[in-house]
Amino acid sequence: MYLLICLMIIVVSACPAFPQSGNSDRCEVVLVDVKGGKSTELGTFTTVVAEEELTTRTFRLPGTKLYIVASVFYTDESMASERGASSISLNLTLSKSQKRDVLRSLNWAKAEMPLNGFDVGRVGMMVRIHGRPRMVLMECREPVRR
């Protein structure tokens, strides 16, 4: 039994720690009228910060039959940063369905940044709704820790 416990401790200690593991980030998705400057909140959600974890939420675009699919993905293998390989990827897709399918989407935007030291990130995507240019923005923030 002692040998098994020692072996488990060695295995767990050898695995690289994933930054912010077990925490969550808060994301807000808004629609901005580019010409008028008026913004409409489509929704907010919290993510699960863990290795290879995908959090996806779908929001209806007002006045249309289209959806914004917002996704946040955490990985420890993507970035070659001086701050480490862990990263956060923010994705927006414009879709006719509520499902996340980047290859069949009408529009797509992605931003990726190092997770170590992450406090805020944003991705934006231009769309046309009834002929008017709009910007869909998703901003994700690490919660303030007290």
N, C-alpha and C positions, 0 to 999 in steps of 0.2 A: 504494500500500500504506500509506504514512504517513497519507494522508487517511482511509482505512478504519479504521485503528487509532484515530486521533483521534476519529472519529465514534462508534466503539464506546465509548470512554471517556466521551464526553459523554452518550450515551444511558444508560449504566450509572450515572453520577453523578447524572443527573436523576431516576432512579427512587427513591422513598422507600425507605429501608432498613427491613426488617421486623425488629422486635426479636427477639432470641434466635435468629435464623435459623440453621438447621443444627443446633440443639440439640434436646434432648428433655426432656419433663417425665415424671415417674413418677406413675402413678395406681394407687390401691388401691380395690377395691370390697368392701364388707363388708355383711353382713346382721346386724342387731341385733334381738334379742328385746326389744320395748319393755317388757314387764312383768317379764321376768327379768333383763334387762341383759346377757345372754350374747351375744357376737358371734362370727360365723363369717366368716372371710375367703373371699370368692368367687374372688378373683384379683387379680393386679397386671399392669400393662402399661406400656410407655413409648410416648410419642407422638412424632410428627414435627412440630416447630415450624417452620412455614413458611406463607406466605400461602395462604389458601384450601385448607388441608390438613385432611382429616378422618381421624381414627384411630378405628376401631370395634372393640370386642371383645365377645364374647358369653359369658355365664356361666350355667350351669344353676342354677336355684333348687333347693336340696336338698329331696328328698321330694316334688317336683312334676314336672309335664311342662312347666313354664314356664321362660322365659329372661329374664335381665336383659341388655339390650343397652346397653353403655356407649359413649358417643361423646364425642370432644373435637375441637372445630373452631376453627381460628385464622383470623382475617380482619383486614384493615386498613381496613374500611369501615363497621363497625357502631356503634361507640360515639362519642358526642359528649362525650368526657372532656377535662379540662384536660391530661391526660397523653398525649393523642393518640387517634386513631381505632382503633388496633389493639386487638383483644380476643380473649379466650379464652372459648369457650362449652362448658359441661359439660352433657351430656344423659344421662338414664337413661330407658329404656322397659321396661315389662313386656310380654312378648310370648309368643304361643304358638309362634312360630317363631324361628329363629336369625337371621333377616334384620332389618335396621333398616328399620322402616316405622312412622313416628310416627303417621300417620293411622289405621292399623289396630291400634295398640297398645292394650293393656288399661289402661295407666296411663302417665303421662309426666311428667317433671320437667326443668326447665332452669334453669341459672344462668349469668350472663355477667358478666365483669369485665374492666377494662382490662388489657392485656398489659404495658404499660410499668410496671415496678415490681412485676409479679406474682411472688409467691413461693409462695402456697398458695391453693387454692380448693376449695369443697365444694358438692355438691348432694345433697339427700336426697329420698326418695320413700317414702311409706307404702304398704304392701301388706298383704294378709291371706293367711296361709298356714294352711290347716286351721283357720280361725276365729280364729287368733291374730294380733294386730297386730305387724307387723315394720317396721323402717325399713331401707331400702337406702341406703347412703351411698357416694358416690364422692368421694375426696379426691385432688387432683392437686397435686404440688409441683414447683417448680423445683429441680433438684439443687443441692447446695451446691457452689460453685465454689471451688477452692483456688488 
